[in-house]
């Protein structure tokens, strides 16, 4: 840590070159703006690479889904949404952990946002279950009680 601090303190100069004559405050502001753009672009690039990596890891599953005509495309879309949410939350958590030292309030807020997002997702899954235990589910395999099928021409 001391070696890193000594290395960082040795670079205390700024040598920007601009084509017009600017004051020191304007130069510093332009450099901060350009560094802000680079920061945002690297964060977006990191998230995009994480998402593509998850998609590539799960590509054998996508290949299996390609054999299931219409149902496979629906399942592939759902898996894509899951990888999108997972990559987004992992990226936000990495940024939050990096900010714990310098922006602790913002870091805690980002971590809470990710926890609340997944909490809302699990709460929604609890309220609207899908599967064999739910009579309203498509996959239940059983008919709801007191259900009598009617022909399509039967009036309501």
C-alpha positions, 0 to 999 in steps of 0.5 A: 500500500505504501509503495502504491501511495508513493507511486501515485504521489510521484505523478502530480503533474498534468500535461494536457495539450489544447489547440486554443488558449485556455485558463487552468480551470478550463483545462482541468474541467475539460480533462475531467469531462474527458475522463468522465466519458472514458469511465462511462464507456469502460463501464458500459464495455465491461457490462457488455463483455460480461453479458456476451460472456454469459451468453457464450457460456450458455450457448450449448443451451441455446443450441438445444433450444434451437431444436425446439421450433417455436417453444425454443425461441420463447425459452431462448428469449427468457434465457437472454433476459435472465443473462441480461439481468444477471450481467447487469446486477453483477456489473452494478455490484462490481462498481458498488464494491469499487466505490465502497472506499470513495463513495460509500453512500452511493455504493450502499445505494447501488447494492440495495438497488440490486438486492431490492430488484432480486427481492421484487423478482422473488416476491413476484414469483411467490405471488404468481407461482408456475408449475404443478402446484398452481391450477392456473399454470399452463404446465400443471397437467390438471384441470381446475376443479369443476371444469367442464370443457365446452365446445367453441361454438357454445354461447357465453 
